[in-house]
Every structure is written in C-alpha cells, then in structure tokens.
Amino acid sequence: MKSGTRFLGIDDASHEKFSDTETYLVGVAYRGTEFIKDIRKTKIQVDGGDATEKVIKLYNSAEASAIGCILLDGISFAGLNIVDLEKIHNETGVPVVSVTKNQPDREKFYEALEIVGNEDGFWELEDPEELELSDGKVYLQYAGISKEGAKDAVEKSIIHGQVPECIRVADMIGRIL
C-alpha cells in the first residue's frame, strides 16, 4: 500500500445487550494517518444478520472510488452480527482487513452464535492470523489481499498502539452515539 492510501475504518456504537434491537455502525474515511476525509453512520441490528450489507452501504456512501482498503474492528458488530469478508471484497472490489487485539476463542464464539442463530458458515471462516507489531500483537482476517498486504495496510494506518487510526476514531465516535 502506498503512502496516503485512503482507509475506511468501521466499528460499532455501544448498545444495551438485552434491550436494544439496533445500534449504529460508524465509518471513518482517513487519508493514511494524516486526516479524516469523511464520517458516516448507519443503523445495524443487534445480533442480526445485516452487518455485511451495512459495511457495503458505508463504503458506497463514503467517496468509495477513493477508498483503497476497508479496515474492520473484528468480524462481529452489534453483538453477534457477523460480516462476510469475501462478500464485502467481491461487491466493493476493495481489500478488506479485520483487526482485533484479542485472540478469539472460536469455540466460545461459536456457542454464542448458536444462541442467537447466526452460526451458519462460521467454521468456513479462516482462523485469525497473528501479527506482531512494535506495540504488541493483533489478529487479522482478510479478503482480496495477501497476508503481507494486510500487514502493510495495518501498519500504514496506525499512528501509535495497535489499532488503525480510522478504527480508533470510529470507536470513539461510536461511544458517544
């Protein structure tokens, strides 16, 4: 990825676990780590099945032609609303990288998905791959990009710490919604 690549970072807003049926998905378009180009939001179902289409909607509303890579805070939004990385890549034509600081416990994750009925296709997902950064480890899943390309995208989008700046800002905005 070249310097100045535009990243779309996506994270969800907080929600009340047992009472909210919707929350927001926030997208922040960043030029590298230099400045914010755009901020968007859309509603998403808590524990629903619309995360993939909502990520695509954010992409299409955020100066899509300029976005070089979509960076997601994990593969699960609004509780257990799982994204399909391959479908996002296929429909946008843009590489997609999911980044998380915690190594997922796949068995417990699957059990939780079973409870809300979102377990279909879970075992077809690739295991997250560990990436060692100067400030610690992160775990990546990706589509439309090589492991080295995903690593490069994550490293080029971080100012400090382990979280890409566009995801960090989307998380901050999500906390106040």
N, C-alpha and C positions, 0 to 999 in steps of 0.2 A: 504494500500500500504506500502510495506516495504521500509526502507531507502535504497537509492541507485537505486531505480526504474528508468528505462530509460523512459524518456518522449520525444515524438516528438511534438514540438510546431510549429504551422503553422500560418502564416499571409501572407497578400498580399503586393506587392510593390505598390507604388503610380502610378497613371495614370492620363492622361488628360481626364476629364469627357466626353467631347463632341467630342474628336478626336481620342483617342486611341481605338483600337479594341482588343488589347491584353496587358497584363502586366504579371508580374511574381507572382507565389506562392512560398513562401520560407519555407522550413522545416529545423528546427534545432533540432537535437537529443542531449539530455542532460542526463547525469547520475545524477539524483536527481537535486541538485543545485550546484554540485561540478565542473563539467567540460563538455565542448562540446565534443561530440563523432563524430558528422557528420553534414554537412550542404549541403543541396540540393536545387535546384530550378527547376521549370517547368513553361512553359507558360500557361496562362489561359485567356479565353475570357472575355472581359469586358461586363457585363450584359448578359453573356451567360448561358449555361446550363451544363458546364463541371466541375464544382467545385468538385463534389463528386468523379468523376474518377481521377481527378488530385490529390486530397488528398490521394487516394488509391495508385496512382503512386508514390508519395513521400514516403509513408510508405514502399512500396515494394522496393524502392531504398536505403533505409536508415537503413541497418542492421536490417531488420524487425523482425527477430527472437528474438532480444534483447529488442524491444520496449514493455513496459508494459502498456502504456496509450498514446493516442493521445489527445493533448490539442489544441483547435482551438480558434482563436481570433474572436469569434462570429460565426454566421452561414452563413454570407454573405461575399463573397470575390469579388474583382474586380467589385465593384459597387453592382449589384444585382444578383450575381451568387451564388445561394443558395446550401448548402450542405445537403445531406440526412444522418443524423447521424446514423440511423438504418442500412442503406445500408453499410456505412463505417464499422460499427461494424461487420455486418454479413460477409462481404468479407475479413476482416482482422482478425477477432476473438479477437480483442483488444478493451477495453473500449474506448469510445470517449466522451470528455467533451468540450463543447463550453463555453467560459468565456467572459463576456463583463462587462465593468464598468458602462455602461448606460442602464437604463431600457428601452427596446424598446417600441415605440408607435406602437402597432400592426396594428391599423387602417391605419396610415400613411405609414407604411411599406408595407402593402398590396396594397394600392393605387399606390405606386411607382412600385411595382412588376407588377401590371396590365399594366402600361405604357410600360414596356419592354417585356411583355408576359411571365413572369416567376411566375405567381400567382398559377399555378396548385399545389394542395396539401398543400398550405400554412396553411390553417385552421386545417389541421390534426396535425401540429406541436404542441408539448406541449408548454405551456407558460413557459417562463424562471422562474426559482426559485431563490429567493433572498438568498444570503449567506452573513452573517455578518462576516467580517474579522477584525483583530485588527486595520487595517488602513482604513476601510470603507466597503461599500457593493459592491458585484459583483452579476451578474445574470448568472445562469447556465442552460444549457440544456445538456442532456447526453443520452447515449445509451450503453447497455452492462455493466452497473454499477449502484449500488444503489445511492441514494442521499448522504448517508453518505460516500460511497466510492468516489463519485465525489468530495465531500467537502475535504476529506482526500488527494486526488490527488492534488487538487488545493493548499491546504495549504502546502503540502510537496514540491511543485515545486516553491514556492515563496521565494526569498531572502529578499526583502523588498517591501513595497507597496501592490498593489492589483493584479498585473499581474504576472503570472507564468514566471519564468526566460527564459524558452525556447521560449515563445511567445514574450517576450520583446526583445530578441536578434533577432528573426526572423523579428520583426517590424523594428529594427534598420538597418538590412541588406536590407530590402525592401525599406527603404527610400533612399538608395544610388543606387538602380538599375534603 
